[in-house]
Amino acid sequence: MEHFRQFGDTGLKVSALGFGAANLGDPRIEDSHAENMLNQVLDLGINLIDTARAYGLSEERVGKFISHRRSEFVLSTKVGYGIEGQKDWTYDCVLSGVDHALKLLKTDYLDIVHLHTCSEELLRDGQVIMALEKAKEAGKIKVLAYAGDGGAVQYAMQSGKFGSLMTSINLCDQRFLDRGLGESKEKRLGIIAKRPLANAPWRFSERPHGHYCEEYWHRMKTMNIDTQGLDWNEVALRFAAFTYGVDSCIVGTTNLEHLKDNLARIQKGKLPQSMIDSIRTNFREHDFGWVQLT
């Protein structure tokens, strides 16, 4: 696969398309299918695997099925909660989360560890950041990271404490492109785009009330984007992946053909500049409080 990028100033290189392993945490998915998917991801040249404590069996399966190929991929996970007997978002909970992840993922080190959507208030308090710093000093993690949106990701970006950020970047969620991405790259942070497909609102002919992509559907219809005959998934993925400053886009799937399709889209490269300019202008003209979705 082409399009590997330097991940900020971390010394890591990541594929333009990363694999989100959240869906593989579903216990209804057979182990054999999860094993095949994870190995196919690596065989296809995708080297960024993203998981989290919150994703069910995901960490365990990554450790069980591809830890023997550890040198082939950059491992990203998320901590801060879910440790029995410990209060969420405390110093001890973060440290225990790192240790639990190391055990489940069957590895001696974690490449990227995100504080997973904790509030700006908790970041400012400093205890959770100090815990990650402690884990890094112990050689357990390489890159301190934050995953989230809005004011919290702005604070994380400006704090000087993190080496990378994961935040919402897509056709319908462009706030960070104008309010943070440029400064992030000046600070040489690695940037991972989450939700690069905007939760695929084009699946719905009518507003999907109560659905997690309802707001993106509203924005898509308001912007009235001209895809110029291209597939929506292709336009969305190429837009996010080739936005200046984005190092990788995380897309999750349990379908191998969908994964291959996404790789083929990425390999087409950047969208025509006229289309990019139109998408950017369209968002700015309609951005009346269109904040990043959390």
VENNOR-V151848 format. One record per backbone hydrogen bond with DSSP energy under -1.0 kcal/mol. CO is the residue of the C=O (numbers start at 0). NH is the residue of the N-H. E is the energy in kcal/mol with one decimal. If there is no record, write none. Layout:
CO;NH;E  CO;NH;E
This chain:
2;15;-1.5  4;13;-2.5  5;7;-1.4  6;9;-1.9  11;6;-3.0  13;4;-2.9  15;248;-2.4  17;250;-1.9  18;49;-2.9  21;24;-2.0  22;25;-1.4  24;56;-2.1  25;28;-1.8  29;33;-2.2  30;34;-2.9  31;35;-2.0  32;36;-2.7  33;37;-2.4  34;38;-1.9  35;39;-2.4  36;40;-2.4  37;41;-1.6  38;42;-2.4  39;43;-2.2  40;45;-2.0  41;44;-1.5  46;73;-4.4  47;18;-3.1  48;75;-2.8  49;20;-3.1  51;54;-1.5  54;57;-2.4  56;60;-2.7  57;61;-2.5  58;62;-2.4  59;63;-2.4  60;64;-2.7  61;65;-2.1  65;68;-2.1  66;69;-1.5  68;71;-2.6  69;72;-1.3  73;48;-2.5  74;111;-2.5  75;50;-2.7  76;113;-2.9  77;52;-1.7  78;115;-1.8  79;88;-3.2  82;85;-2.1  89;93;-2.3  90;94;-2.1  91;95;-2.7  92;96;-2.2  93;97;-2.0  94;98;-2.0  95;99;-2.8  96;100;-2.3  97;101;-2.4  98;102;-1.9  99;103;-2.8  100;104;-2.9  101;106;-1.8  109;141;-2.0  110;142;-2.0  111;76;-2.4  112;144;-2.2  113;78;-2.6  114;116;-1.2  114;146;-2.5  118;122;-1.8  119;123;-2.7  120;124;-1.7  121;125;-1.2  125;129;-2.5  126;130;-1.9  127;131;-1.6  128;132;-2.4  129;133;-2.3  130;134;-2.1  131;135;-2.3  132;136;-2.4  133;137;-1.5  134;139;-2.4  135;138;-1.9  139;109;-2.5  142;112;-2.3  143;162;-3.1  143;163;-1.2  144;114;-1.9  145;165;-2.4  146;116;-2.8  149;153;-1.7  150;154;-2.3  151;155;-2.6  152;156;-2.3  153;157;-2.0  154;158;-1.6  162;189;-2.5  163;145;-1.5  164;191;-2.7  165;147;-2.4  166;193;-2.4  169;172;-1.6  172;169;-1.4  173;176;-1.1  174;178;-1.8  175;180;-2.6  179;183;-2.3  180;184;-2.1  181;185;-1.8  182;186;-1.7  183;188;-2.5  184;187;-1.1  187;8;-1.9  189;164;-2.4  190;246;-2.4  190;247;-1.3  191;166;-2.0  192;249;-2.5  193;168;-1.8  194;197;-2.2  196;199;-2.6  199;202;-1.5  200;203;-2.0  206;208;-1.7  207;210;-2.3  210;213;-2.1  212;216;-2.4  213;217;-2.2  214;218;-2.2  215;219;-2.8  216;220;-2.4  217;221;-2.2  218;222;-2.8  219;223;-1.7  226;229;-2.2  230;234;-2.4  231;235;-2.7  232;236;-2.4  233;237;-2.6  234;238;-2.1  235;239;-2.2  236;240;-2.8  237;241;-1.6  239;242;-1.1  242;245;-2.2  247;192;-3.0  248;17;-3.5  250;19;-2.0  254;258;-1.9  255;259;-2.3  256;260;-2.4  257;261;-2.3  258;262;-2.0  259;263;-2.2  260;264;-2.0  261;265;-2.4  262;266;-2.2  264;267;-1.4  265;268;-2.0  271;275;-2.1  272;276;-2.9  273;277;-1.8  274;278;-2.4  275;279;-2.6  276;280;-2.6  277;281;-2.5  278;282;-1.8  279;283;-2.1  280;284;-2.5  281;285;-1.1  285;287;-2.2  288;290;-2.2
